[in-house]
Amino acid sequence: MLGSIVLVGITLVPVGAASGSSAGAIVVTLPTGATVGRALRLDGRFDRGVAGATAELERSAGGGRWTVLATGRVRGGRFALRWTPRSPGLLAIRVVAVGHGRTIASTRPGTIAIGSAPIYCAAPDPPGRLPQGYGYIVGGVYNVGGPAPGITVCRGQDGTVTVTDAAGRTVASRTVGAGGSYAFVLPAGTYTLEADFCRGQASVRAGAGTHADTVCPVP
């Protein structure tokens, strides 16, 4: 699971201000990681209002240059920036306040790791008519984890998924092909799914379906 870093007390120095002066401080919650194609919202505030300003999220373009990723109005000293990463990598980013066509203030840069988009298993086919008191489990086998921000990738090899009940008895088993998914019809109850060192948990309700993936941790 991705964590976050709260950037607190970063001095805002107005452009052209005298040495030692400041316009206040900014507080921005910066996630330590993000994923391609998944929208992010960065919330922040100035400890003093910056009347009429716009907050900008910027990334380093090298050589002291910055490009704008997202903008948001500052209202009551608060702002929200929404941005969807388009490519993986490590980015140096910052937040600036812009007013009357010039940069009023800027935070120090921070770094965010952008991970590749998830690769999902093929959609499972839900079963048809269910016996009385039965429900079903659908899902896939996924490699999840790795260095931040991590990966979520459908397992690219054949394997057998075994289902055990709350008493530890094996109640179902199925071979799942690379990139495939599974569907198990079972009585209402709590179950554990296993495939080699991969695990999943599911609670089945009568007459209903439950999505439960089997997760293979990646160091």
Backbone torsions as a table, in degrees:
resi	resn	phi	psi	omega
1	MET	NA	137.1	-178.8
2	LEU	-75.5	142.4	175.8
3	GLY	-100.2	-165.1	178.8
4	SER	-146.8	157.8	176.0
5	ILE	-119.4	127.0	176.7
6	VAL	-96.4	113.8	179.0
7	LEU	-84.7	109.3	-173.9
8	VAL	-118.5	140.8	172.0
9	GLY	70.3	25.1	175.1
10	ILE	-74.5	122.6	-175.3
11	THR	-69.5	132.8	174.4
12	LEU	-96.3	116.8	-177.6
13	VAL	-109.4	112.4	179.6
14	PRO	-60.3	141.3	177.4
15	VAL	-61.4	130.0	178.6
16	GLY	81.8	5.1	-179.0
17	ALA	-74.2	157.8	178.1
18	ALA	-69.7	154.2	179.9
19	SER	-57.8	133.6	177.9
20	GLY	89.9	-10.8	178.2
21	SER	-83.4	160.7	178.2
22	SER	-151.8	156.7	178.9
23	ALA	-101.8	4.5	-179.0
24	GLY	125.1	-156.5	-179.4
25	ALA	-135.6	157.4	-179.3
26	ILE	-119.7	144.8	175.4
27	VAL	-123.5	118.3	-179.1
28	VAL	-130.9	133.2	174.1
29	THR	-89.6	114.5	-176.2
30	LEU	-111.3	116.4	176.9
31	PRO	-66.1	147.7	178.2
32	THR	-76.0	-17.3	179.9
33	GLY	-153.9	162.1	178.7
34	ALA	-150.3	174.9	-175.7
35	THR	-130.0	139.5	177.1
36	VAL	-55.6	131.7	176.2
37	GLY	84.1	-5.1	-179.3
38	ARG	-108.2	120.8	-174.2
39	ALA	-65.4	141.9	175.6
40	LEU	-114.1	147.0	170.9
41	ARG	-123.4	122.3	177.3
42	LEU	-107.7	118.6	178.9
43	ASP	-101.4	142.8	179.3
44	GLY	-155.3	173.6	177.2
45	ARG	-152.2	155.6	169.7
46	PHE	-100.5	142.4	-179.6
47	ASP	-75.9	-6.9	168.8
48	ARG	-137.1	146.8	-179.5
49	GLY	-61.6	143.4	173.7
50	VAL	-116.2	88.6	-170.3
51	ALA	-57.6	127.4	175.2
52	GLY	72.3	7.9	-176.2
53	ALA	-83.3	161.9	172.4
54	THR	-118.6	133.7	174.4
55	ALA	-88.8	139.0	178.8
56	GLU	-127.3	136.9	168.9
57	LEU	-94.4	125.1	-176.8
58	GLU	-126.5	151.1	173.9
59	ARG	-115.8	149.8	179.1
60	SER	-70.9	131.3	175.5
61	ALA	-103.9	7.8	179.8
62	GLY	85.8	153.7	177.4
63	GLY	64.4	28.1	179.9
64	GLY	79.8	4.2	-179.4
65	ARG	-96.8	149.6	179.5
66	TRP	-131.3	144.5	176.3
67	THR	-119.2	146.8	-175.4
68	VAL	-83.4	130.6	176.6
69	LEU	-100.4	-36.1	-176.7
70	ALA	-159.8	154.7	178.0
71	THR	-132.6	155.9	177.2
72	GLY	-159.5	144.2	179.9
73	ARG	-72.3	145.3	173.7
74	VAL	-91.5	117.8	-179.7
75	ARG	-126.0	120.2	-179.0
76	GLY	61.5	28.6	-179.9
77	GLY	82.1	1.3	-178.0
78	ARG	-117.1	156.9	178.7
79	PHE	-153.2	160.4	174.8
80	ALA	-135.0	132.9	-179.5
81	LEU	-118.7	128.4	179.9
82	ARG	-115.0	132.6	-175.3
83	TRP	-151.2	138.6	177.5
84	THR	-114.9	111.3	178.9
85	PRO	-61.4	143.4	-177.8
86	ARG	-111.9	-13.6	-179.7
87	SER	-150.9	150.6	-178.1
88	PRO	-77.8	162.4	176.6
89	GLY	141.3	-179.8	175.8
90	LEU	-97.6	127.8	-179.2
91	LEU	-118.4	137.1	168.4
92	ALA	-92.0	121.7	-177.6
93	ILE	-128.3	163.7	176.1
94	ARG	-151.7	166.9	174.0
95	VAL	-118.2	134.0	178.0
96	VAL	-126.2	156.6	171.9
97	ALA	-106.2	128.7	-178.0
98	VAL	-119.9	131.5	177.3
99	GLY	-144.7	136.5	178.2
100	HIS	55.9	38.6	174.2
101	GLY	78.7	8.6	178.7
102	ARG	-138.2	159.4	177.4
103	THR	-75.6	119.9	179.9
104	ILE	-83.3	-41.0	-174.1
105	ALA	-159.6	162.7	-176.7
106	SER	-149.9	145.7	170.8
107	THR	-83.2	167.2	167.8
108	ARG	-71.1	154.4	-179.7
109	PRO	-68.0	151.7	169.8
110	GLY	-127.7	168.0	-177.1
111	THR	-118.1	136.6	176.7
112	ILE	-129.3	137.5	179.0
113	ALA	-96.6	126.8	179.8
114	ILE	-105.2	119.1	-179.4
115	GLY	-92.3	162.7	178.7
116	SER	-66.2	154.3	178.4
117	ALA	-63.7	146.8	177.9
118	PRO	-59.5	149.2	173.0
119	ILE	-112.5	112.2	-172.6
120	TYR	-92.3	152.4	173.6
121	CYS	-70.0	160.0	175.6
122	ALA	-57.5	144.3	-179.2
123	ALA	-63.5	130.6	-179.9
124	PRO	-73.8	152.9	175.3
125	ASP	-90.9	114.6	178.7
126	PRO	-66.4	149.9	-179.9
127	PRO	-69.6	168.0	178.4
128	GLY	-85.2	-128.3	-177.5
129	ARG	-63.0	134.7	-178.0
130	LEU	-102.0	141.4	173.1
131	PRO	-63.1	157.4	179.1
132	GLN	-57.6	130.7	178.3
133	GLY	82.6	3.5	-178.7
134	TYR	-106.8	155.0	169.8
135	GLY	-134.5	-161.6	179.0
136	TYR	-149.6	159.2	176.4
137	ILE	-117.6	132.4	171.2
138	VAL	-125.7	150.5	179.0
139	GLY	171.9	-170.1	179.4
140	GLY	-141.7	172.0	178.8
141	VAL	-101.7	123.2	-172.5
142	TYR	-125.6	140.9	165.9
143	ASN	-87.0	122.9	-174.9
144	VAL	-134.1	134.1	175.7
145	GLY	125.5	-138.4	-176.2
146	GLY	85.3	179.8	178.6
147	PRO	-57.1	145.4	-179.3
148	ALA	-55.2	138.5	6.1
149	PRO	-86.7	6.5	174.2
150	GLY	85.5	176.0	-179.2
151	ILE	-129.8	157.9	168.1
152	THR	-136.0	105.7	-172.1
153	VAL	-135.5	130.1	175.1
154	CYS	-59.8	134.5	-175.4
155	ARG	-62.5	129.5	-174.9
156	GLY	-94.9	40.0	177.1
157	GLN	-152.9	155.3	177.4
158	ASP	-67.6	150.5	177.8
159	GLY	-166.3	164.8	179.9
160	THR	-106.7	126.6	176.2
161	VAL	-100.7	124.6	-179.4
162	THR	-113.0	139.1	-179.3
163	VAL	-114.3	128.3	175.6
164	THR	-119.4	149.7	-179.6
165	ASP	-87.9	-174.5	-176.1
166	ALA	-63.8	-21.5	178.7
167	ALA	-90.0	0.8	179.5
168	GLY	86.0	8.5	179.3
169	ARG	-85.4	139.0	176.2
170	THR	-74.5	123.6	-176.9
171	VAL	-115.8	-14.0	179.1
172	ALA	-163.1	155.7	178.9
173	SER	-156.1	142.1	-178.4
174	ARG	-154.1	140.6	174.6
175	THR	-83.3	128.9	-179.4
176	VAL	-115.1	125.8	179.6
177	GLY	-74.9	164.3	179.0
178	ALA	-55.9	127.8	179.2
179	GLY	77.1	3.8	-176.8
180	GLY	-94.2	-172.1	-178.0
181	SER	-140.5	178.8	-177.4
182	TYR	-136.0	160.7	172.8
183	ALA	-143.0	125.9	178.9
184	PHE	-121.3	128.1	174.2
185	VAL	-97.0	121.5	-171.1
186	LEU	-143.0	156.4	172.8
187	PRO	-63.8	155.7	176.8
188	ALA	-55.3	136.6	-178.7
189	GLY	160.5	-174.2	-179.3
190	THR	-109.3	135.8	-172.9
191	TYR	-136.4	155.5	172.8
192	THR	-114.6	134.2	177.1
193	LEU	-108.3	137.2	-177.9
194	GLU	-137.3	142.3	173.0
195	ALA	-148.7	101.1	-172.0
196	ASP	57.5	-120.4	-179.3
197	PHE	-92.0	9.2	-176.9
198	CYS	-93.0	145.2	-175.8
199	ARG	-137.0	154.1	173.3
200	GLY	-152.6	160.0	178.5
201	GLN	-130.1	144.5	-179.8
202	ALA	-150.4	145.2	171.6
203	SER	-115.5	123.6	-176.8
204	VAL	-102.6	131.6	174.5
205	ARG	-109.2	143.8	-179.4
206	ALA	-59.0	131.8	176.8
207	GLY	76.5	8.9	-175.5
208	ALA	-133.3	161.1	176.7
209	GLY	-104.3	149.5	178.1
210	THR	-128.9	131.0	174.5
211	HIS	-92.8	121.4	179.8
212	ALA	-144.7	114.1	177.9
213	ASP	-86.7	155.2	174.0
214	THR	-101.9	119.5	-168.9
215	VAL	-105.1	130.6	176.2
216	CYS	-105.8	106.9	-177.7
217	PRO	-64.5	135.7	176.0
218	VAL	-108.2	124.1	-178.1
219	PRO	-60.4	NA	NA
